[in-house]
């Protein structure tokens, strides 16, 4: 018989680890942004933006 409790435990632990990793990467990139004040930033348009028709006034 399948041990659902063990399956859940494995899944929960892995998801928790991944969420913590994502949070750490977010903190790291936020610190990079804060540390780079005064530097020039380049705005990069996503490919989704370029597919939208331009608005006419």
C-alpha positions, 0 to 999 in steps of 0.5 A, spaced: 500 500 500 502 507 498 504 511 504 501 517 503 503 520 509 511 519 507 509 522 500 506 528 503 512 529 507 517 529 502 513 533 497 512 538 503 519 538 505 521 539 498 516 545 496 518 548 503 526 548 501 524 551 494 520 557 497 526 558 502 530 558 496 526 563 492 525 568 498 533 568 498 534 569 491 529 575 492 533 578 498 539 577 494 537 581 488 533 586 492 540 588 495 543 588 489 538 593 487 539 597 493 547 597 493 546 599 485 543 606 487 546 612 482 547 607 477 544 607 470 538 602 469 536 600 462 529 598 461 528 592 457 521 591 454 518 584 454 516 580 447 509 580 450 509 588 450 512 588 443 506 584 440 501 589 443 498 594 438 500 601 439 495 606 442 493 612 438 491 618 441 
